[in-house]
Amino acid sequence: MLKSLLATNNPLSKAETQLDKLAEVAVFPFGETVKKFGLTTLQPRSLSVFQLNLGKMCNQACAHCHVDAGPDRKEIMTREVMQACLDAIRVSGAETVDLTGGAPEMNPDFRWLVEQLTAINVHVIVRCNLTIILANKKYHDLPEFFKNNNVEVISSLPCYTQQNTDAQRGDGVFEKSIKALKMLNEVGYGLEGSELKLHLVYNPGGASLPGNQQNLERDYKKRLKEDFDIEFTQLYTITNLPISRFLDSLIEQNKLEEYMEKLVNAYNPEALDNVMCRDMISVGWDGGLYDCDFNQMLEMKVASTTKRIEDFNKEQLMDRNIRVHQHCYGCTAGAGSSCGGALV
């Protein structure tokens, strides 16, 4: 099982194998845990957020990446699929569009899409890995572009020290991230009183849960200000979910069962009320629809007759049951975890 899991290059085959592996080490099925606390099924509350995966191409290949993104990935969202997303967003009443990847900025139609979204008055979030700003001259003006379109920027910075950040994201990443953060600060992002929001994301370097979000934010703000004169708006803590590269790492270290037990034992029913899948729809680079970004990476399409963005039907999607599996314990452990950080 381990050999086939690590060797396969077929995304669907790998997704199926990973789901099987999670089922094998199940301490208690997530769906049954939900029922224990009074919910027969998990259902959506709204479609206020569209999260669009613009492709798996990235200038980095982080050890914890649940997308398996990297420079060698070719999957990318076409303008045709983007147009279908725009059409759906217009009729959905969605308030926010969250652009992710890979590095979403590497999609050749990224700027066109952001401008189109700005024109229809939806709030745009971009999940920027920071180093992309310095990767090539054509990206150097991204801070100004973000500012001109009032984009909210969310960026991963696993630690405020070089050693820990580079260990998780690659040599030289911390230094480039600091330079990029300074460039964002220079145009007004993250400064006290500024409407230009710059959030940082912390996720643990190994098989542990994040610490207290408020305490970590305080430490980050102190160290980044003192050491580099950098400011940011908020820190989000996100739990590493046992899928993709992180799952491979847990298996290699023989820590998968231990980590799953840790997540299950930390289950928090209060976090379940606020999980991101209840208010969003995730759109894959190819137009497929998913309950969340994590389900997307496991090829778990929505349980609805509407399975593609070009067939968007809000009524049908609101009537669906959200699909769950063992990885969902990651979003409901401790203080909870979502694209916007801790939940409780």
C-alpha positions in Angstrom: 0.0 0.0 0.0 2.7 2.5 1.0 4.8 1.8 -2.1 1.8 2.3 -4.4 0.7 5.5 -2.6 4.0 7.2 -2.9 4.8 6.0 -6.4 1.6 6.7 -8.4 1.5 9.8 -10.6 -2.2 9.5 -11.4 -4.0 12.2 -9.3 -7.3 10.3 -9.2 -5.6 7.0 -8.3 -3.6 8.7 -5.6 -6.7 10.4 -4.2 -8.6 7.0 -4.0 -5.6 5.4 -2.4 -5.3 8.1 0.2 -8.9 7.8 1.1 -8.5 4.1 1.5 -5.4 4.7 3.7 -7.4 7.1 5.9 -10.2 4.6 6.2 -7.8 1.9 7.3 -6.5 3.9 10.3 -10.0 5.2 11.2 -10.2 5.6 15.0 -13.9 6.5 14.5 -15.6 7.5 11.2 -16.1 11.2 11.1 -19.7 10.9 9.9 -20.5 8.8 13.0 -18.9 11.4 15.2 -21.1 14.1 13.6 -24.2 12.0 14.4 -23.1 11.6 18.0 -23.5 15.3 18.4 -27.0 15.5 16.9 -26.4 16.1 13.2 -27.5 13.3 10.8 -25.8 15.1 7.9 -23.7 18.2 7.3 -25.5 20.7 5.0 -24.6 24.1 3.6 -25.9 27.4 5.1 -25.0 29.6 2.1 -22.9 30.0 -1.0 -21.4 33.3 0.1 -17.8 32.2 -0.9 -16.5 30.8 -4.2 -13.0 29.4 -3.9 -11.3 29.0 -7.3 -8.3 26.9 -7.8 -6.5 28.5 -10.7 -4.1 25.6 -11.2 -1.5 23.5 -9.6 1.5 25.3 -11.1 3.7 26.9 -8.4 7.2 28.3 -8.1 7.5 26.3 -4.9 7.1 22.7 -3.8 6.3 22.9 0.0 6.6 19.8 2.1 3.1 20.3 3.6 1.3 21.3 0.4 -2.1 19.6 0.2 -2.4 20.5 -3.5 0.8 18.7 -4.5 1.6 21.9 -6.4 5.0 22.6 -8.0 6.9 23.9 -11.0 6.3 20.7 -12.9 2.5 20.8 -12.7 0.7 21.7 -15.9 -3.0 21.8 -14.7 -4.4 25.3 -15.1 -7.8 26.9 -15.3 -8.7 28.2 -18.7 -10.4 31.5 -19.5 -13.4 29.5 -20.6 -13.8 28.0 -17.1 -13.1 31.4 -15.6 -16.0 32.9 -17.6 -18.3 30.1 -16.3 -17.2 31.0 -12.8 -18.0 34.6 -13.4 -21.4 33.8 -14.7 -22.2 31.6 -11.7 -20.9 34.2 -9.2 -23.1 36.9 -10.8 -26.3 34.8 -10.2 -25.3 33.3 -6.9 -25.2 36.4 -4.8 -21.7 35.4 -3.5 -19.9 38.1 -1.6 -16.3 36.8 -1.7 -14.1 35.0 -4.3 -11.0 33.3 -2.9 -8.3 32.7 -5.5 -5.8 29.9 -4.8 -3.5 27.4 -6.5 -0.6 26.5 -6.7 0.4 30.0 -7.2 -2.7 31.6 -8.7 -0.7 34.5 -10.1 1.1 32.1 -12.5 -2.2 31.6 -14.4 -1.8 33.7 -17.5 -5.4 35.0 -17.1 -5.0 35.8 -13.4 -5.1 39.6 -13.7 -7.9 39.5 -16.2 -10.0 37.5 -13.7 -9.2 39.7 -10.8 -10.3 42.8 -12.8 -13.5 41.1 -13.9 -14.3 40.2 -10.3 -13.6 43.7 -9.1 -15.9 45.0 -11.8 -18.8 43.0 -10.4 -18.1 44.3 -6.9 -17.2 41.0 -5.2 -14.5 40.9 -2.5 -11.4 39.2 -3.9 -8.9 37.2 -1.8 -5.6 36.0 -3.2 -3.6 33.3 -1.5 -0.1 34.5 -2.3 3.0 32.5 -1.4 5.0 35.8 -1.2 8.0 34.4 -3.1 6.1 34.6 -6.4 6.4 38.4 -6.2 10.2 38.0 -6.5 10.2 35.0 -8.9 10.2 37.0 -12.1 10.2 40.6 -13.1 6.6 40.3 -14.5 5.4 39.7 -10.9 7.3 42.6 -9.2 4.3 44.9 -9.6 1.9 42.5 -7.9 1.7 44.6 -4.7 0.5 47.6 -6.8 -1.9 45.4 -8.8 -3.4 44.0 -5.6 -3.7 47.5 -4.2 -5.4 48.9 -7.3 -8.0 46.1 -7.1 -8.4 46.2 -3.3 -7.4 42.6 -3.1 -7.1 41.0 0.4 -3.8 39.1 0.5 -3.4 35.9 2.6 0.2 34.6 2.7 1.8 31.6 4.3 4.7 32.2 6.7 5.1 29.1 8.8 7.4 30.8 11.3 9.1 34.2 12.0 12.5 32.5 11.9 14.5 31.5 8.8 15.3 28.0 10.0 11.8 26.8 10.6 10.3 28.5 7.5 13.0 27.2 5.1 12.7 23.7 6.6 9.0 23.5 5.6 9.0 25.6 2.4 12.6 25.3 1.0 16.0 27.1 1.2 15.8 30.8 0.7 12.0 31.1 1.1 12.2 33.0 4.3 14.5 35.7 3.0 12.3 36.2 -0.2 9.2 36.2 1.9 10.5 39.0 4.1 11.4 41.1 1.0 7.9 40.5 -0.4 6.3 41.5 2.9 8.3 44.7 2.8 7.1 45.4 -0.7 3.5 44.9 0.4 4.0 47.2 3.4 5.4 49.9 1.1 2.2 50.2 -0.8 0.1 50.2 2.4 -0.7 46.5 3.0 -1.0 45.3 6.6 -0.3 48.7 8.2 -2.3 49.8 11.3 -5.4 51.6 10.2 -5.0 50.5 6.5 -7.9 49.1 4.6 -5.5 46.9 2.6 -5.6 43.6 4.5 -2.5 41.4 4.7 -2.9 38.2 6.7 -0.3 35.6 7.4 -0.8 31.9 7.8 0.9 29.6 10.3 0.7 25.8 10.1 2.8 23.4 12.3 5.9 22.0 10.8 5.0 18.5 11.9 2.3 16.2 13.3 0.9 18.6 15.9 -2.0 21.0 16.3 -1.4 24.7 16.0 -1.0 26.7 19.2 -3.4 29.4 20.3 -4.0 31.8 17.4 -4.0 35.0 19.5 -0.8 34.1 21.3 1.0 33.2 18.0 -0.3 36.4 16.4 1.2 38.5 19.3 4.5 36.7 18.9 4.6 37.1 15.1 3.8 40.8 15.3 6.4 41.4 17.9 9.2 39.5 16.2 8.5 40.7 12.6 8.3 44.3 13.7 11.4 44.2 15.9 13.5 42.2 13.5 12.3 43.4 10.1 10.0 46.4 10.7 7.2 44.4 9.1 3.5 44.8 9.9 0.5 42.6 9.0 -3.2 42.5 9.8 -3.9 39.1 11.3 -2.4 35.7 11.8 -4.4 32.6 10.8 -3.6 29.2 12.2 -4.4 26.2 10.0 -4.1 22.6 10.9 -2.2 20.3 8.5 -4.7 17.9 7.0 -3.7 14.3 6.5 -3.8 14.4 2.7 -1.3 14.6 -0.2 2.3 15.3 0.7 1.7 15.6 4.4 -0.1 12.2 4.4 2.9 10.8 2.5 5.2 12.2 5.2 3.1 10.8 8.1 3.2 7.4 6.5 7.0 7.5 5.9 7.5 8.5 9.5 5.0 5.9 10.7 3.0 8.6 12.4 -0.3 8.5 10.6 -2.2 6.5 13.3 -0.8 8.7 16.0 -1.7 11.9 14.2 -5.3 10.7 13.4 -5.8 9.7 17.0 -4.6 13.2 18.1 -7.1 14.8 15.7 -10.0 12.6 16.8 -9.3 13.1 20.5 -9.3 16.9 19.9 -12.6 16.9 18.1 -14.6 20.1 19.0 -18.3 20.1 18.1 -18.3 23.9 18.4 -15.9 24.1 15.5 -18.3 22.0 13.3 -20.7 25.0 13.3 -18.2 27.2 11.5 -16.4 24.9 9.1 -15.8 26.6 5.8 -17.6 24.0 3.7 -21.0 25.2 5.0 -20.7 28.6 3.3 -18.6 28.0 0.2 -18.2 26.1 -3.0 -14.8 25.1 -4.3 -14.2 25.1 -8.0 -11.3 23.0 -9.4 -9.0 24.2 -12.2 -11.0 22.1 -14.6 -14.4 23.4 -13.5 -15.4 20.5 -11.2 -17.3 21.4 -8.0 -16.4 20.4 -4.5 -17.5 21.1 -0.9 -14.0 22.5 0.0 -10.4 22.7 -1.2 -9.4 19.5 0.7 -12.3 17.5 -0.9 -11.1 18.8 -4.2 -7.6 17.3 -3.7 -9.2 14.0 -2.8 -11.5 14.1 -5.9 -14.6 14.0 -3.7 -17.0 15.9 -6.0 -20.2 17.5 -4.5 -23.1 15.1 -3.8 -25.4 17.0 -6.2 -26.6 16.7 -9.8 -24.7 19.9 -10.4 -21.1 18.8 -10.5 -19.5 21.4 -12.9 -19.4 25.2 -12.8 -20.9 25.6 -16.3 -24.0 23.7 -15.0 -24.3 25.9 -11.9 -27.6 25.6 -10.1 -27.7 27.3 -6.7 -30.9 25.6 -5.6 -29.5 22.1 -6.2 -26.2 22.9 -4.5 -27.9 24.3 -1.4 -29.9 21.1 -1.2 -26.9 18.8 -1.1 -25.3 16.9 1.8 -21.6 17.9 2.4 -19.3 14.9 1.8 -17.1 14.0 4.8 -14.3 11.6 5.5 -11.5 11.1 8.0 -9.5 14.2 6.9 -12.4 16.3 8.2 -11.2 15.8 11.7 -8.4 18.3 10.8 -10.9 21.1 10.5 -12.7 20.3 13.8 -9.8 19.6 16.1 -9.0 21.9 18.9 -10.0 25.5 18.0 -10.9 24.4 14.6 -9.3 25.2 11.3 -10.4 26.9 8.1 -9.1 29.1 5.3 -9.7 32.0 7.7 -7.9 30.4 10.6 -9.2 29.2 14.0 -13.0 28.7 14.2 -13.7 29.0 18.0 
